[in-house]
């Protein structure tokens, strides 16, 4: 793999993590005046589940790739 491809893969993983964190934080912040947490509602539960699983899976894939593949040097 070329270094540019690895950089793009890392950015995709970071993007999935940022979306997960934003939705998860919003489920707490939007209910702030009360003690209620909104992550049980489908509008938050579905994106948290999807992007959380995507983030964990892509992090594991990147970790495995970091041990298996050595990046090619650019000319």
Residue pairs with C-beta under 8 A, 6 or more apart in sequence:
1 65
1 69
1 71
1 72
2 71
2 72
2 74
3 71
3 72
3 73
3 74
4 74
6 65
6 71
9 58
9 62
9 65
10 62
12 58
13 55
13 58
13 59
13 62
16 51
16 54
16 55
16 58
17 55
17 59
19 47
19 51
20 47
20 48
20 51
20 52
20 54
20 55
23 44
23 47
23 48
23 51
24 39
24 44
24 48
24 52
26 44
27 37
27 38
27 39
27 41
27 44
27 48
28 37
28 38
28 39
30 38
31 37
31 38
38 44
39 45
39 48
